[in-house]
Amino acid sequence: MDEFVFEVFITAVVRVRAETEADARQAVTSSAIAAPSAAEISLANQANFIEGKQGSITDVDFSIDGNSIKLLEEAWTSL
């Protein structure tokens, strides 16, 4: 089988609880969005096989453009 590599642009909405917006942004860029583990990829491939899909995912990497992070809504302060 041949291997194909695709670049896919994904938009994620990440909710973060933090004291400040700066702290929340730092949390998002540090570890909130991580590549799936080998076990998660295997489960996805099994599900795809059951659905009749013939391709299998071998690896997934994510990178975050820190300049693309935008605040969608102001945080709610707990009482």
C-alpha positions as CSV (number, residue, x, y, z in Angstrom):
1,M,0.0,0.0,0.0
2,D,1.1,3.6,-0.6
3,E,1.2,6.2,2.1
4,F,-0.3,9.6,1.6
5,V,0.3,12.7,3.8
6,F,-2.4,15.4,4.1
7,E,-2.4,18.8,5.8
8,V,-5.9,19.4,7.3
9,F,-6.9,22.7,8.9
10,I,-9.0,22.2,12.0
11,T,-10.8,24.7,14.1
12,A,-11.1,23.7,17.8
13,V,-13.2,25.4,20.4
14,V,-11.4,25.0,23.8
15,R,-13.0,26.1,27.1
16,V,-10.4,27.0,29.7
17,R,-10.9,28.0,33.3
18,A,-8.2,30.4,34.5
19,E,-7.7,33.6,36.5
20,T,-6.8,35.7,33.4
21,E,-7.2,35.5,29.6
22,A,-3.4,35.4,29.3
23,D,-3.3,32.3,31.6
24,A,-6.0,30.7,29.5
25,R,-4.2,31.3,26.2
26,Q,-1.0,29.8,27.7
27,A,-2.9,26.7,28.7
28,V,-4.3,26.3,25.2
29,T,-0.9,26.6,23.5
30,S,0.8,24.3,25.9
31,S,-1.1,21.1,26.0
32,A,-4.8,21.3,25.5
33,I,-4.7,20.1,21.9
34,A,-2.5,17.0,21.6
35,A,-2.0,14.4,18.9
36,P,-4.0,11.1,19.5
37,S,-2.2,8.2,21.0
38,A,-1.4,5.0,19.1
39,A,-4.3,3.3,20.9
40,E,-6.7,6.1,19.8
41,I,-5.5,5.8,16.2
42,S,-6.0,2.1,16.3
43,L,-9.6,2.5,17.6
44,A,-10.3,4.9,14.8
45,N,-8.9,2.5,12.2
46,Q,-11.0,-0.3,13.6
47,A,-14.1,1.8,13.4
48,N,-13.2,2.8,9.8
49,F,-12.7,-0.8,8.9
50,I,-16.1,-1.7,10.3
51,E,-17.7,1.1,8.2
52,G,-16.0,-0.4,5.1
53,K,-13.3,2.2,4.7
54,Q,-10.1,0.8,3.4
55,G,-7.5,3.4,4.4
56,S,-5.8,3.3,7.8
57,I,-4.3,6.2,9.7
58,T,-0.6,5.7,10.6
59,D,0.2,8.9,12.5
60,V,-1.3,12.3,13.4
61,D,0.6,15.4,14.5
62,F,-0.8,18.8,15.6
63,S,0.8,22.2,15.8
64,I,-0.8,25.4,17.1
65,D,-0.4,28.8,15.6
66,G,-0.5,31.0,18.7
67,N,-1.6,34.0,16.6
68,S,-4.8,32.1,15.6
69,I,-6.2,32.0,19.1
70,K,-9.2,34.3,19.5
71,L,-11.5,34.8,22.4
72,L,-15.1,33.8,21.5
73,E,-16.8,34.8,24.8
74,E,-15.9,36.4,28.1
75,A,-15.4,34.1,31.0
76,W,-18.1,33.6,33.6
77,T,-17.0,34.4,37.1
78,S,-18.3,31.8,39.7
79,L,-20.0,33.3,42.7
